[in-house]
């Protein structure tokens, strides 16, 4: 029998695919989180799964939030241990933030 390799067609619009969200996020973190922060998390997760990097102003426009609200949301999720924010300088010496999504499953449930 021939082997088959499967992959997502990343050339298509990401809005036509699915975003994988851990059930732990839904059961443990979503109930207490402010709604706008959940919007930021889910939208960011969708972009991260396709290795896209929207800037804060793009995210703010898409979600009808201010850039300050976007920044507050990432700080909130970092304080919960679900993301890590890495700040670097780009070639123009401007600060660039990279949001790295973290899984709590191993930390909480794997011995």
N, C-alpha and C positions, 0 to 999 in steps of 0.2 A: 504494500500500500504506500502511496506517495505521501511524503510529509507536506504539511501545509503550514505556512507561516502567516500569521494574522497581525494586522496593525491598523491603527486608526488613520484615516486619510486626513492628515494635518493640514492639507491644502484647503479643506472646506472650512466654512465659517464655524468658529468654535461654538456659536450659539445653537448649532444643530446637533451638538454632542451632549454627553452627560458629565456631571461633576460628581466625583466620589466623595462622599462625606461620611466620616466615621460615625457609627451609631453612638459611640461614647460622647461625641460632641453634641449630638441631638439630645441625649438623655441627661447628661451632666452639666453642660455649659449653656446650651440654648435657653432653658427656662429662666435663668436669672439674668441673662444678658440684655442690655438695651437693644431694641429693635434695629436702630440704625447701625449699631456695631455688628449685629448679625449680618446685615446687608453687606457691610464692608468685608467681613470675613469670608462670606460665601463668594462674593464677586472676586475677591483676591485669590481664593482657592481655585476658582475656575481658571483664572489667568495663569496661576502657577502650574497647573496641570498641563498647560500647553507651552510652558516656559516663556510666556509673554510678560512684559514688564511695563504696565501702564504707569505713568507718573501720577503723582497725587492730584494734580489739577484735572487730568483725564478722568480719574476715578470719581472725583468730586462732581464733575459735570454729568457723568453717566448715572450717578446715584442721587443727584439733586441734593448734595450736601456741600458744606464748605470744606476747604482744604484743612482747616483747623479741626473740624469734626472727623475727617479721615485720619489725621494724625492722632487724635484722642482715641479713636477706635483701635488703632494698632497698638498704642500704649496699653490699653485695656487688655487686649488679647495677649500681649507680651507678659503682663502681670499675672495672667492666668496660666502661663506656661505653654500656650498653644502656638505661639510664633516667637521667633528670635529676630530682632532687628539689628542688622549689621550696617553701620554707617561708615562710608568711605568717601574719599575725595576723587572726583573724576579728573580728566585731563585739563579741565578749565579751573581746577581747584575749587569746584563747587561740591557741597555735600550731597551725596547720593545715598539713599536708604534702600536696603534690600530686605525684604520680608521673607523669612524662611519658615515654612509651616512645619510644626513638630507634632509627632504622635504621642499621646499620653498612654496608649495601650500598654506598651512595653514597660514603662515606668510604673504604672499602677497595678498591672495584672500578671506580668511575666516574672517568674522568680529566677 
